[in-house]
């Protein structure tokens, strides 16, 4: 159930521009792509899944709780920041995890997927974004609001996941050109850890709005 054509065009335009603009999801996916291109793709699918969970939460009206409760907001924020710092530490000091293999293990790929989900779920700003962005394109006259929110959110996350996969493939391709010398490999490993630290800083310094 989608809005009228005028609002739909406006929504699609905003959706495309927002998804093409590199944000936290792109940074996370890029970091995983430095490990292996497939990891980046699974991470993109994971962030998409996490986003869909927030869409469902928004449609059910539960995202308003995150927006109104400072305790819940800070709890999710701190948990997300600590988790990303843990990933940064693990990436920086455990080179074995960053070995490039032609066929990464399925369990390892699933870890990237689950981490992608957590990357979004442990960022309270994602839920607040949906609760402030999506309702602007709903119309009570066109049916049930929660169905409209679900439809709009689904479109947004599908588009975002496609864009994130494209970024993952781009970074993976660039990495292949650079990841030939041990010194460069070590630098990229540290860059991946730095990306996680940046994401942690962004989450930990975010404010409730």
Backbone as CSV, one residue per row, in Angstrom:
resi,resn,N_x,N_y,N_z,CA_x,CA_y,CA_z,C_x,C_y,C_z
1,UNK,0.847,-1.173,0.000,0.000,0.000,0.000,0.892,1.236,0.000
2,UNK,0.933,1.950,-1.117,1.841,3.066,-1.302,1.080,4.386,-1.402
3,UNK,1.770,5.523,-1.204,1.109,6.827,-1.294,0.752,7.178,-2.727
4,UNK,0.073,8.306,-2.919,-0.286,8.737,-4.269,0.978,9.049,-5.064
5,UNK,0.795,9.248,-6.375,1.946,9.389,-7.267,2.869,10.538,-6.870
6,UNK,2.289,11.676,-6.497,3.111,12.837,-6.133,3.997,12.526,-4.930
7,UNK,3.386,11.942,-3.888,4.160,11.595,-2.699,5.116,10.433,-2.981
8,UNK,4.709,9.528,-3.861,5.557,8.384,-4.190,6.824,8.839,-4.900
9,UNK,6.673,9.758,-5.857,7.841,10.278,-6.572,8.780,10.989,-5.599
10,UNK,8.202,11.767,-4.696,9.004,12.466,-3.689,9.724,11.472,-2.788
11,UNK,9.006,10.427,-2.385,9.600,9.403,-1.524,10.732,8.679,-2.240
12,UNK,10.500,8.272,-3.488,11.516,7.540,-4.245,12.764,8.394,-4.458
13,UNK,12.559,9.680,-4.730,13.696,10.579,-4.917,14.519,10.684,-3.636
14,UNK,13.827,10.914,-2.520,14.516,11.011,-1.228,15.194,9.692,-0.877
15,UNK,14.516,8.587,-1.155,15.047,7.262,-0.849,16.350,7.009,-1.599
16,UNK,16.353,7.296,-2.894,17.542,7.056,-3.715,18.709,7.919,-3.244
17,UNK,18.432,9.197,-2.993,19.495,10.103,-2.555,20.059,9.686,-1.200
18,UNK,19.183,9.315,-0.282,19.633,8.900,1.048,20.445,7.613,0.988
19,UNK,20.007,6.666,0.166,20.710,5.392,0.085,22.048,5.503,-0.637
20,UNK,22.141,6.427,-1.583,23.399,6.597,-2.308,24.436,7.349,-1.477
21,UNK,23.964,8.112,-0.490,24.887,8.861,0.366,25.542,7.919,1.371
22,UNK,26.874,7.797,1.348,27.549,6.880,2.273,27.262,7.230,3.731
23,UNK,26.848,6.234,4.484,26.558,6.424,5.899,27.153,5.294,6.715
24,UNK,26.591,5.053,7.884,27.116,4.021,8.780,27.075,2.635,8.143
25,UNK,25.981,2.330,7.437,25.865,1.021,6.796,26.970,0.817,5.772
26,UNK,27.220,1.845,4.966,28.251,1.745,3.929,29.626,1.565,4.562
27,UNK,29.900,2.304,5.638,31.180,2.158,6.326,31.358,0.738,6.845
28,UNK,30.294,0.194,7.442,30.381,-1.165,7.982,30.591,-2.181,6.866
29,UNK,29.807,-2.062,5.802,29.916,-2.990,4.671,31.297,-2.890,4.029
30,UNK,31.816,-1.669,3.908,33.147,-1.480,3.331,34.205,-2.174,4.179
31,UNK,34.058,-2.071,5.498,34.995,-2.735,6.391,34.983,-4.242,6.211
32,UNK,33.797,-4.811,6.058,33.692,-6.253,5.844,34.223,-6.651,4.471
33,UNK,34.072,-5.772,3.487,34.554,-6.068,2.135,36.072,-6.107,2.081
34,UNK,36.725,-5.406,3.009,38.177,-5.460,3.069,38.657,-6.828,3.521
35,UNK,37.779,-7.579,4.194,38.104,-8.948,4.576,37.960,-9.856,3.365
36,UNK,36.813,-9.785,2.736,36.530,-10.575,1.538,35.252,-10.033,0.926
37,UNK,35.200,-9.966,-0.401,34.034,-9.409,-1.071,32.731,-10.056,-0.645
38,UNK,32.769,-11.382,-0.437,31.556,-12.087,-0.033,31.107,-11.664,1.360
39,UNK,32.077,-11.375,2.219,31.720,-10.903,3.559,30.960,-9.587,3.471
40,UNK,31.380,-8.722,2.562,30.701,-7.446,2.385,29.271,-7.620,1.925
41,UNK,29.060,-8.569,1.015,27.709,-8.834,0.511,26.816,-9.357,1.631
42,UNK,27.335,-10.298,2.413,26.547,-10.837,3.526,26.296,-9.764,4.580
43,UNK,27.276,-8.888,4.790,27.089,-7.790,5.742,25.992,-6.849,5.261
44,UNK,25.956,-6.589,3.940,24.911,-5.735,3.364,23.537,-6.364,3.556
45,UNK,23.452,-7.674,3.350,22.181,-8.371,3.570,21.787,-8.312,5.046
46,UNK,22.789,-8.389,5.925,22.513,-8.314,7.357,22.003,-6.946,7.778
47,UNK,22.646,-5.880,7.278,22.180,-4.538,7.625,20.779,-4.301,7.076
48,UNK,20.508,-4.884,5.903,19.160,-4.778,5.344,18.133,-5.467,6.221
49,UNK,18.496,-6.644,6.738,17.598,-7.373,7.631,17.366,-6.595,8.923
50,UNK,18.449,-6.030,9.468,18.310,-5.220,10.676,17.409,-4.020,10.450
51,UNK,17.540,-3.416,9.265,16.678,-2.292,8.923,15.222,-2.695,8.830
52,UNK,14.975,-3.869,8.263,13.596,-4.360,8.146,12.981,-4.608,9.519
53,UNK,13.799,-5.073,10.454,13.296,-5.279,11.816,12.873,-3.944,12.417
54,UNK,13.667,-2.915,12.178,13.304,-1.580,12.671,12.070,-1.043,11.961
55,UNK,11.909,-1.386,10.685,10.699,-0.982,9.956,9.473,-1.608,10.610
56,UNK,9.585,-2.907,10.945,8.476,-3.594,11.608,8.193,-2.967,12.974
57,UNK,9.272,-2.627,13.697,9.110,-1.988,15.003,8.424,-0.636,14.859
58,UNK,8.832,0.114,13.832,8.222,1.421,13.577,6.746,1.276,13.245
59,UNK,6.430,0.300,12.398,5.039,0.078,11.997,4.175,-0.298,13.189
60,UNK,4.773,-0.992,14.148,4.027,-1.396,15.345,3.959,-0.279,16.384
61,UNK,4.636,0.828,16.102,4.610,1.959,17.022,5.613,1.871,18.149
62,UNK,6.455,0.824,18.133,7.388,0.633,19.243,8.611,1.533,19.146
63,UNK,8.912,2.035,17.939,10.076,2.910,17.799,9.892,4.198,18.594
64,UNK,8.625,4.570,18.813,8.352,5.778,19.599,8.880,5.624,21.021
65,UNK,8.901,4.382,21.511,9.409,4.129,22.862,10.893,4.474,22.927
66,UNK,11.634,4.090,21.878,13.065,4.392,21.829,13.277,5.898,21.798
67,UNK,12.417,6.569,21.048,12.555,8.017,20.904,12.248,8.751,22.207
68,UNK,11.306,8.235,22.972,10.855,8.931,24.174,11.612,8.519,25.433
69,UNK,12.189,7.318,25.421,12.876,6.823,26.617,14.380,7.043,26.498
70,UNK,14.913,7.929,27.314,16.349,8.197,27.307,17.130,6.970,27.759
71,UNK,16.574,6.220,28.716,17.265,5.031,29.216,17.431,3.992,28.116
72,UNK,16.348,3.681,27.405,16.414,2.676,26.338,17.342,3.142,25.227
73,UNK,17.237,4.424,24.860,18.093,4.974,23.811,19.565,4.815,24.183
74,UNK,19.913,5.212,25.411,21.307,5.136,25.849,21.776,3.695,25.996
75,UNK,20.879,2.812,26.431,21.241,1.400,26.575,21.615,0.807,25.224
76,UNK,20.772,1.036,24.214,21.049,0.519,22.870,22.313,1.163,22.315
77,UNK,22.452,2.466,22.536,23.607,3.205,22.024,24.915,2.670,22.601
78,UNK,24.949,2.487,23.917,26.170,2.006,24.566,26.479,0.573,24.146
79,UNK,25.442,-0.265,24.075,25.644,-1.650,23.644,26.213,-1.687,22.230
80,UNK,25.678,-0.850,21.350,26.163,-0.806,19.974,27.590,-0.311,19.888
81,UNK,27.914,0.737,20.650,29.272,1.269,20.633,30.287,0.271,21.153
82,UNK,29.961,-0.387,22.255,30.858,-1.389,22.834,31.047,-2.557,21.873
83,UNK,29.980,-2.976,21.219,30.065,-4.089,20.273,31.002,-3.738,19.116
84,UNK,30.881,-2.532,18.572,31.732,-2.123,17.456,33.190,-1.973,17.890
85,UNK,33.416,-1.503,19.103,34.786,-1.425,19.614,35.379,-2.820,19.778
86,UNK,34.541,-3.767,20.174,34.991,-5.161,20.269,35.403,-5.683,18.899
87,UNK,34.597,-5.385,17.877,34.942,-5.806,16.518,36.243,-5.153,16.061
88,UNK,36.431,-3.880,16.423,37.660,-3.176,16.052,38.871,-3.847,16.694
89,UNK,38.751,-4.155,17.985,39.843,-4.823,18.700,40.144,-6.181,18.082
90,UNK,39.094,-6.946,17.814,39.270,-8.283,17.261,39.899,-8.222,15.878
91,UNK,39.486,-7.249,15.075,40.015,-7.094,13.723,41.474,-6.659,13.750
92,UNK,41.807,-5.745,14.650,43.158,-5.190,14.698,44.186,-6.214,15.170
93,UNK,43.819,-7.023,16.161,44.784,-7.918,16.782,44.726,-9.356,16.287
94,UNK,43.676,-9.741,15.601,43.549,-11.119,15.148,43.658,-11.162,13.638
95,UNK,44.871,-11.238,13.124,45.087,-11.245,11.679,44.530,-12.485,11.014
96,UNK,44.418,-13.558,11.783,43.902,-14.799,11.213,42.487,-14.615,10.702
97,UNK,41.711,-13.762,11.386,40.340,-13.520,10.960,40.274,-12.782,9.646
98,UNK,41.408,-12.157,9.265,41.392,-11.337,8.075,42.128,-11.980,6.916
99,UNK,42.442,-13.242,7.034,43.071,-13.925,5.920,42.119,-13.995,4.747
100,UNK,42.635,-13.695,3.576,41.811,-13.713,2.378,41.776,-15.119,1.809
101,UNK,40.608,-15.642,1.614,40.445,-16.971,1.044,39.526,-16.903,-0.144
102,UNK,39.779,-17.770,-1.085,38.954,-17.775,-2.293,37.537,-18.202,-1.973
103,UNK,37.398,-19.119,-1.006,36.075,-19.620,-0.642,35.895,-19.538,0.868
104,UNK,35.500,-18.388,1.372,35.307,-18.251,2.817,34.270,-19.236,3.336
105,UNK,34.475,-19.708,4.581,33.565,-20.684,5.158,32.174,-20.099,5.332
106,UNK,31.176,-20.981,5.179,29.793,-20.532,5.310,29.530,-19.959,6.694
107,UNK,30.136,-20.583,7.728,29.930,-20.091,9.089,30.484,-18.682,9.240
108,UNK,31.625,-18.421,8.595,32.228,-17.099,8.649,31.358,-16.073,7.938
109,UNK,30.783,-16.469,6.812,29.895,-15.575,6.074,28.641,-15.269,6.885
110,UNK,28.127,-16.276,7.563,26.938,-16.066,8.390,27.239,-15.120,9.546
111,UNK,28.479,-15.173,10.059,28.862,-14.232,11.112,28.783,-12.802,10.600
112,UNK,29.231,-12.593,9.361,29.159,-11.254,8.773,27.709,-10.820,8.621
113,UNK,26.847,-11.773,8.282,25.418,-11.471,8.139,24.812,-11.077,9.488
114,UNK,25.081,-11.885,10.512,24.523,-11.604,11.840,25.089,-10.303,12.413
115,UNK,26.363,-10.056,12.149,26.959,-8.806,12.617,26.324,-7.607,11.920
116,UNK,25.953,-7.800,10.655,25.265,-6.735,9.938,23.924,-6.410,10.578
117,UNK,23.220,-7.451,10.999,21.939,-7.245,11.690,22.165,-6.461,12.981
118,UNK,23.157,-6.898,13.771,23.438,-6.230,15.040,23.897,-4.794,14.826
119,UNK,24.647,-4.570,13.741,25.128,-3.217,13.453,23.974,-2.230,13.351
120,UNK,22.863,-2.663,12.783,21.696,-1.790,12.674,20.855,-1.786,13.949
121,UNK,20.628,-2.966,14.514,19.771,-3.051,15.699,20.364,-2.312,16.892
122,UNK,21.694,-2.262,16.977,22.344,-1.595,18.102,22.653,-0.131,17.803
123,UNK,21.990,0.399,16.792,22.097,1.828,16.481,20.707,2.446,16.609
124,UNK,20.391,3.056,17.753,19.034,3.578,17.975,18.633,4.654,16.985
125,UNK,19.615,5.293,16.346,19.313,6.340,15.382,18.572,5.796,14.164
126,UNK,18.768,4.508,13.885,18.073,3.893,12.747,16.575,3.899,12.998
127,UNK,16.176,3.465,14.200,14.757,3.454,14.538,14.162,4.846,14.547
128,UNK,14.914,5.803,15.093,14.425,7.181,15.136,14.301,7.753,13.728
129,UNK,15.233,7.382,12.843,15.150,7.849,11.457,13.851,7.393,10.809
130,UNK,13.535,6.116,10.971,12.329,5.584,10.334,11.061,6.219,10.893
131,UNK,11.043,6.449,12.210,9.821,6.997,12.807,9.616,8.467,12.425
132,UNK,10.691,9.141,12.019,10.555,10.543,11.602,10.437,10.692,10.088
133,UNK,11.000,9.744,9.342,11.029,9.860,7.877,9.801,9.249,7.206
134,UNK,9.511,8.001,7.515,8.444,7.284,6.807,7.050,7.896,6.974
135,UNK,6.648,8.316,8.184,5.284,8.847,8.346,4.979,10.069,7.482
136,UNK,6.012,10.766,7.016,5.784,11.940,6.182,5.124,11.586,4.849
137,UNK,5.213,10.319,4.459,4.692,9.906,3.157,3.443,9.030,3.278
138,UNK,2.858,8.998,4.452,1.635,8.215,4.650,0.409,9.113,4.568
139,UNK,-0.722,8.489,4.282,-1.990,9.219,4.159,-3.102,8.336,4.709
140,UNK,-3.732,8.724,5.815,-4.802,7.910,6.410,-5.921,7.591,5.429
141,UNK,-6.117,8.458,4.440,-7.190,8.241,3.473,-6.892,7.080,2.533
142,UNK,-5.641,6.654,2.487,-5.247,5.588,1.561,-5.158,4.221,2.237
143,UNK,-5.617,4.126,3.466,-5.639,2.827,4.122,-4.907,2.830,5.446
144,UNK,-4.680,1.639,5.969,-4.056,1.488,7.279,-2.619,2.004,7.257
145,UNK,-2.314,2.817,8.252,-1.007,3.457,8.315,0.117,2.430,8.452
146,UNK,-0.081,1.405,9.272,1.002,0.452,9.495,1.364,-0.308,8.228
147,UNK,0.350,-0.544,7.352,0.636,-1.201,6.078,1.411,-0.268,5.149
148,UNK,1.079,1.007,5.196,1.815,1.981,4.393,3.264,2.083,4.871
149,UNK,3.448,2.093,6.190,4.798,2.159,6.743,5.610,0.928,6.358
150,UNK,4.978,-0.235,6.411,5.665,-1.467,6.020,6.070,-1.430,4.556
151,UNK,5.162,-0.972,3.692,5.435,-0.919,2.254,6.570,0.047,1.946
152,UNK,6.495,1.234,2.535,7.534,2.236,2.305,8.878,1.773,2.863
153,UNK,8.843,1.194,4.062,10.072,0.709,4.678,10.702,-0.415,3.890
154,UNK,9.869,-1.301,3.351,10.377,-2.410,2.545,11.068,-1.879,1.294
155,UNK,10.435,-0.922,0.629,11.040,-0.311,-0.565,12.375,0.340,-0.217
156,UNK,12.391,1.050,0.904,13.605,1.758,1.317,14.742,0.778,1.589
157,UNK,14.450,-0.304,2.304,15.508,-1.238,2.679,15.978,-2.084,1.500
158,UNK,15.082,-2.433,0.581,15.508,-3.173,-0.613,16.468,-2.316,-1.427
159,UNK,16.092,-1.051,-1.618,16.959,-0.122,-2.340,18.298,0.040,-1.630
160,UNK,18.243,0.218,-0.315,19.466,0.398,0.457,20.374,-0.818,0.399
161,UNK,19.784,-2.009,0.441,20.577,-3.239,0.387,21.266,-3.384,-0.961
162,UNK,20.555,-3.062,-2.033,21.150,-3.125,-3.374,22.335,-2.167,-3.479
163,UNK,22.154,-0.956,-2.967,23.236,0.036,-2.993,24.422,-0.438,-2.155
164,UNK,24.151,-0.999,-0.980,25.229,-1.473,-0.113,25.992,-2.632,-0.742
165,UNK,25.287,-3.510,-1.442,25.958,-4.606,-2.145,26.864,-4.045,-3.237
166,UNK,26.384,-3.015,-3.928,27.200,-2.373,-4.968,28.470,-1.775,-4.357
167,UNK,28.325,-1.131,-3.205,29.498,-0.589,-2.508,30.444,-1.718,-2.092
168,UNK,29.880,-2.833,-1.635,30.698,-3.971,-1.214,31.529,-4.499,-2.379
169,UNK,30.906,-4.637,-3.530,31.611,-5.132,-4.712,32.679,-4.144,-5.166
170,UNK,32.372,-2.852,-5.071,33.339,-1.826,-5.463,34.574,-1.870,-4.571
171,UNK,34.351,-1.917,-3.261,35.473,-1.959,-2.319,36.267,-3.247,-2.485
172,UNK,35.576,-4.370,-2.692,36.254,-5.653,-2.874,37.136,-5.622,-4.118
173,UNK,36.648,-4.995,-5.175,37.425,-4.901,-6.411,38.667,-4.032,-6.215
174,UNK,38.503,-2.915,-5.500,39.647,-2.050,-5.217,40.658,-2.765,-4.326
175,UNK,40.141,-3.556,-3.384,41.011,-4.280,-2.465,41.887,-5.275,-3.213
176,UNK,41.343,-5.915,-4.234,42.111,-6.894,-5.008,43.329,-6.255,-5.655
177,UNK,43.178,-4.982,-6.023,44.291,-4.285,-6.657,45.366,-3.893,-5.639
178,UNK,44.961,-3.746,-4.380,45.880,-3.270,-3.350,46.424,-4.373,-2.454
179,UNK,45.627,-5.435,-2.290,45.919,-6.460,-1.282,46.908,-7.490,-1.822
180,UNK,48.082,-7.011,-2.283,49.053,-7.930,-2.868,50.337,-8.003,-2.048
181,UNK,50.635,-6.929,-1.337,51.827,-6.893,-0.507,51.428,-6.977,0.962
182,UNK,52.297,-7.622,1.746,51.986,-7.814,3.168,51.800,-6.479,3.889
183,UNK,52.626,-5.483,3.527,52.535,-4.183,4.193,51.185,-3.534,3.932
184,UNK,50.727,-3.625,2.678,49.436,-3.042,2.327,48.319,-3.813,3.009
185,UNK,48.476,-5.132,3.063,47.472,-5.966,3.722,47.334,-5.573,5.190
186,UNK,48.481,-5.369,5.853,48.452,-4.973,7.260,47.784,-3.611,7.428
187,UNK,48.065,-2.693,6.507,47.465,-1.357,6.575,45.956,-1.429,6.414
188,UNK,45.498,-2.274,5.481,44.062,-2.399,5.255,43.369,-3.050,6.447
189,UNK,44.062,-3.985,7.093,43.500,-4.589,8.302,43.272,-3.518,9.372
190,UNK,44.262,-2.642,9.521,44.142,-1.564,10.503,43.064,-0.564,10.084
191,UNK,42.937,-0.353,8.775,41.902,0.562,8.285,40.517,0.021,8.613
192,UNK,40.362,-1.302,8.506,39.086,-1.928,8.844,38.749,-1.697,10.315
193,UNK,39.749,-1.881,11.184,39.541,-1.638,12.615,39.187,-0.176,12.862
194,UNK,39.833,0.723,12.115,39.553,2.154,12.273,38.115,2.478,11.889
195,UNK,37.611,1.815,10.850,36.229,2.026,10.419,35.263,1.663,11.547
196,UNK,35.523,0.532,12.206,34.663,0.114,13.314,34.732,1.128,14.459
197,UNK,35.927,1.686,14.704,36.070,2.694,15.766,35.286,3.959,15.428
198,UNK,35.314,4.353,14.159,34.569,5.536,13.726,33.073,5.319,13.929
199,UNK,32.601,4.129,13.546,31.185,3.814,13.729,30.813,3.827,15.209
200,UNK,31.691,3.258,16.037,31.431,3.243,17.484,31.351,4.668,18.020
201,UNK,32.260,5.519,17.574,32.262,6.918,18.022,30.980,7.629,17.608
202,UNK,30.535,7.381,16.366,29.312,8.017,15.880,28.107,7.609,16.712
203,UNK,28.042,6.325,17.058,26.908,5.839,17.842,26.972,6.364,19.278
204,UNK,28.159,6.285,19.889,28.295,6.685,21.290,28.094,8.186,21.497
205,UNK,28.343,8.976,20.465,28.173,10.430,20.594,26.838,10.911,20.040
206,UNK,26.014,9.979,19.553,24.711,10.378,19.021,23.808,10.831,20.162
207,UNK,22.900,11.733,19.843,21.985,12.277,20.842,20.548,11.961,20.477
208,UNK,19.738,11.796,21.483,18.323,11.527,21.280,17.662,12.773,20.704
209,UNK,16.813,12.580,19.685,16.144,13.732,19.067,14.651,13.508,19.011
